[in-house]
Amino acid sequence: MTDLGLPDDILACLFDLDGVVTKTAAVHAAAWKETFDAFLRERDGDAFRPFTDTDYDEYVDGLPRADGVRTFLASRGIALPEGGPGDPADARTVHGLGNRKNERLLARIRTDGVAPYDGTLRYIEAVRARGLRTAIVSSSANCRDVLRSVGAEDLFDVRIDGVVAAERGLPGKPRPDTFLAAAHDLGVEPSRAAVFEDALAGMDAGRAGRFGYVVGVDRVGQTDALYAHGADRVVTDLAELGGDV
């Protein structure tokens, strides 16, 4: 292992955004809860069952927005028309509900701002100083704006986010396609790349893509689940990996 806490043959590091680089995972979770609870309360009335942290972890976290809507609603036996990406936020469609969540997310970000995980930024700087290449891999369509807001856009050689995935027709996590695209764009074989993720879907993607090393970042007390979903190592902060950070 190197002083970065990685196998000697790793040449590139692929980082998730929310919950790994920036403190936005909790903001996403709150926006999803607000959106789904309002929808379910209107639909079910007295039989309303709220959206829970477990629902977020199992059905939404790390997935592209529309996939999160479909997967959670399916868990409750609910089906909505697909609609399209341009649906208004009040449309009773998969994309409409997803766009409603995005409006709430952006409102929270405008109000509260975005903060990075300083340990992650220092670790990425150490990684780059040692000549490893870096990519950001996120299902968020707001990835570039979030990175710019924390001054981190220049820390990544490649960006594969919700916008790029849509342009290329790449399925999202738990499929490995976005991570594989990042490795390809960096010119590195998956076996020579490390994945850094906090979502269970991201762990599944890392395992499915046969990446050389998968690091789970435990921000919410789910170490055992991260290992069960394919992590080679789990840390609570990337500073634990080393690199003089």
C-alpha positions as CSV (number, residue, x, y, z in Angstrom):
1,M,0.0,0.0,0.0
2,T,1.2,3.5,-0.7
3,D,1.2,6.4,1.7
4,L,-2.2,7.4,0.2
5,G,-3.7,4.2,1.6
6,L,-4.1,2.7,-1.9
7,P,-2.6,-0.4,-3.6
8,D,0.7,0.3,-5.4
9,D,-0.8,-0.1,-8.9
10,I,-3.6,2.4,-8.7
11,L,-3.2,5.2,-11.2
12,A,-6.5,7.2,-10.9
13,C,-9.0,8.1,-8.3
14,L,-12.8,8.4,-9.0
15,F,-14.7,10.5,-6.5
16,D,-18.4,10.8,-5.9
17,L,-19.6,14.3,-5.1
18,D,-22.4,14.4,-2.5
19,G,-21.2,13.0,0.8
20,V,-17.6,12.5,-0.3
21,V,-16.4,15.9,-1.7
22,T,-19.2,18.1,-0.5
23,K,-21.6,18.2,2.5
24,T,-24.6,18.0,0.3
25,A,-25.9,14.5,0.9
26,A,-27.9,15.6,3.9
27,V,-29.3,18.5,1.8
28,H,-30.4,16.0,-0.9
29,A,-32.0,13.7,1.7
30,A,-34.0,16.6,3.2
31,A,-35.2,17.7,-0.2
32,W,-36.3,14.2,-1.1
33,K,-38.1,13.8,2.2
34,E,-39.9,17.2,1.8
35,T,-40.9,16.2,-1.8
36,F,-42.0,12.6,-1.1
37,D,-43.8,13.4,2.1
38,A,-45.9,16.1,0.5
39,F,-46.7,13.8,-2.4
40,L,-47.6,10.8,-0.2
41,R,-49.7,13.0,2.3
42,E,-51.7,14.3,-0.6
43,R,-52.1,10.9,-2.1
44,D,-52.7,8.7,0.9
45,G,-54.4,11.1,3.4
46,D,-54.8,9.4,6.8
47,A,-52.9,6.3,5.6
48,F,-49.8,8.5,4.9
49,R,-46.5,6.9,5.8
50,P,-43.5,9.3,5.7
51,F,-40.3,8.9,3.7
52,T,-37.6,7.6,6.1
53,D,-33.8,7.6,6.3
54,T,-33.9,3.9,5.5
55,D,-35.9,4.7,2.3
56,Y,-33.3,7.2,1.3
57,D,-30.4,4.8,1.8
58,E,-32.1,1.9,0.1
59,Y,-34.0,3.4,-2.8
60,V,-32.6,6.9,-3.6
61,D,-29.1,7.6,-2.4
62,G,-26.6,7.8,-5.3
63,L,-29.2,7.1,-8.0
64,P,-30.0,9.5,-10.9
65,R,-33.0,11.6,-10.0
66,A,-35.7,9.9,-12.1
67,D,-34.4,6.5,-11.0
68,G,-34.7,7.5,-7.4
69,V,-38.3,8.5,-7.9
70,R,-39.2,5.2,-9.7
71,T,-37.4,3.0,-7.2
72,F,-38.9,4.6,-4.1
73,L,-42.4,4.7,-5.5
74,A,-42.1,1.1,-6.6
75,S,-41.2,0.2,-3.0
76,R,-44.7,1.6,-2.0
77,G,-46.5,0.0,-4.9
78,I,-47.0,3.3,-6.7
79,A,-46.6,3.9,-10.4
80,L,-46.7,7.3,-12.2
81,P,-46.5,8.2,-15.9
82,E,-42.9,8.8,-17.0
83,G,-43.5,12.2,-18.5
84,G,-40.3,13.9,-19.7
85,P,-37.3,15.8,-18.4
86,G,-39.0,19.2,-19.2
87,D,-42.1,18.4,-17.1
88,P,-43.1,21.2,-14.7
89,A,-42.5,20.6,-11.0
90,D,-46.2,20.2,-10.3
91,A,-46.7,17.5,-12.9
92,R,-47.8,14.1,-11.5
93,T,-45.2,12.2,-13.4
94,V,-41.8,10.6,-12.5
95,H,-39.9,13.6,-14.0
96,G,-42.3,16.1,-12.6
97,L,-41.7,14.8,-9.1
98,G,-38.0,14.7,-9.7
99,N,-38.0,18.3,-10.9
100,R,-40.0,19.2,-7.8
101,K,-37.2,17.7,-5.6
102,N,-34.5,19.6,-7.6
103,E,-36.3,22.9,-7.0
104,R,-36.4,22.2,-3.3
105,L,-32.7,21.2,-3.4
106,L,-31.6,24.3,-5.2
107,A,-33.6,26.5,-2.8
108,R,-31.9,24.9,0.2
109,I,-28.4,25.3,-1.4
110,R,-29.2,29.0,-2.2
111,T,-30.3,29.6,1.4
112,D,-27.7,27.5,3.3
113,G,-24.8,27.3,0.8
114,V,-22.5,24.4,0.2
115,A,-19.5,23.4,2.2
116,P,-16.7,20.9,1.2
117,Y,-15.2,18.2,3.3
118,D,-11.8,19.7,3.9
119,G,-10.2,16.3,4.5
120,T,-11.3,15.2,1.1
121,L,-10.0,18.3,-0.7
122,R,-6.6,17.9,1.0
123,Y,-6.5,14.2,0.1
124,I,-7.3,15.0,-3.6
125,E,-4.5,17.5,-3.6
126,A,-2.1,14.9,-2.2
127,V,-3.3,12.4,-4.8
128,R,-2.7,14.8,-7.6
129,A,0.7,15.8,-6.2
130,R,1.8,12.2,-6.5
131,G,0.8,12.1,-10.2
132,L,-2.5,10.2,-10.0
133,R,-5.3,11.4,-12.2
134,T,-8.7,12.3,-10.8
135,A,-12.3,12.3,-11.8
136,I,-15.6,13.4,-10.3
137,V,-18.5,10.9,-10.9
138,S,-21.9,12.1,-9.8
139,S,-25.5,11.5,-10.7
140,S,-26.2,15.2,-10.0
141,A,-27.0,17.5,-12.9
142,N,-25.8,20.3,-10.6
143,C,-22.3,18.9,-10.1
144,R,-20.3,21.6,-12.0
145,D,-22.1,24.4,-10.2
146,V,-21.5,22.8,-6.8
147,L,-17.8,22.2,-7.5
148,R,-17.4,25.8,-8.6
149,S,-19.2,27.1,-5.5
150,V,-16.5,25.4,-3.3
151,G,-13.6,26.2,-5.7
152,A,-12.9,22.6,-6.4
153,E,-13.6,22.3,-10.2
154,D,-9.9,22.4,-11.1
155,L,-9.1,19.4,-8.8
156,F,-10.6,17.0,-11.4
157,D,-9.3,16.0,-14.8
158,V,-12.6,14.5,-15.9
159,R,-16.2,15.1,-14.9
160,I,-18.9,12.5,-15.5
161,D,-22.2,13.9,-14.0
162,G,-25.9,13.8,-14.6
163,V,-25.5,16.1,-17.6
164,V,-22.8,14.0,-19.3
165,A,-24.5,10.7,-18.5
166,A,-27.7,12.0,-20.2
167,E,-25.7,13.1,-23.2
168,R,-24.0,9.8,-23.6
169,G,-26.9,7.6,-22.5
170,L,-25.1,6.1,-19.5
171,P,-27.2,4.3,-16.9
172,G,-26.6,5.5,-13.4
173,K,-25.5,3.8,-10.2
174,P,-25.7,1.0,-9.1
175,R,-24.6,0.2,-12.7
176,P,-20.9,0.9,-13.1
177,D,-21.2,2.7,-16.4
178,T,-20.5,6.3,-15.2
179,F,-17.4,5.1,-13.3
180,L,-16.2,3.1,-16.3
181,A,-16.7,6.2,-18.5
182,A,-14.5,8.2,-16.1
183,A,-11.7,5.6,-16.2
184,H,-11.9,5.5,-20.0
185,D,-11.7,9.3,-20.3
186,L,-8.7,9.2,-18.0
187,G,-7.1,6.5,-20.1
188,V,-6.9,4.1,-17.2
189,E,-8.1,0.5,-16.9
190,P,-10.7,0.0,-14.2
191,S,-8.4,-2.4,-12.4
192,R,-6.0,0.5,-12.0
193,A,-8.6,3.0,-10.6
194,A,-9.9,3.5,-7.1
195,V,-13.6,4.5,-6.4
196,F,-14.5,6.7,-3.4
197,E,-18.2,6.6,-2.5
198,D,-20.6,7.1,0.4
199,A,-23.7,5.5,-1.1
200,L,-24.6,1.8,-1.1
201,A,-25.4,2.1,-4.8
202,G,-21.9,3.5,-5.4
203,M,-20.4,0.5,-3.6
204,D,-22.4,-1.8,-5.9
205,A,-21.2,0.1,-8.9
206,G,-17.6,-0.2,-7.8
207,R,-17.9,-3.9,-7.3
208,A,-19.7,-4.4,-10.6
209,G,-17.1,-2.5,-12.5
210,R,-14.3,-4.6,-11.1
211,F,-12.3,-1.5,-10.0
212,G,-9.0,-2.0,-8.3
213,Y,-10.0,-0.6,-5.0
214,V,-13.3,0.7,-3.5
215,V,-13.3,3.0,-0.5
216,G,-16.5,3.5,1.4
217,V,-16.9,6.9,3.2
218,D,-19.2,6.4,6.2
219,R,-20.8,9.7,7.1
220,V,-24.0,8.2,8.7
221,G,-22.9,5.1,10.6
222,Q,-23.4,2.5,7.9
223,T,-19.9,0.9,7.9
224,D,-21.2,-2.7,7.9
225,A,-23.5,-2.0,5.0
226,L,-20.7,-0.4,3.0
227,Y,-18.6,-3.5,3.4
228,A,-21.5,-5.7,2.6
229,H,-22.0,-3.8,-0.7
230,G,-18.4,-4.2,-1.8
231,A,-16.0,-1.8,0.0
232,D,-12.4,-2.8,0.4
233,R,-12.0,-0.3,3.1
234,V,-14.3,2.1,5.0
235,V,-13.3,5.4,6.6
236,T,-15.2,8.2,8.2
237,D,-12.9,10.8,6.6
238,L,-10.4,10.5,3.7
239,A,-7.7,12.0,6.0
240,E,-7.6,8.5,7.6
241,L,-6.0,7.1,4.3
242,G,-2.8,9.2,4.7
243,G,-1.1,11.3,2.1
244,D,0.0,13.9,4.7
245,V,-3.4,15.4,4.8
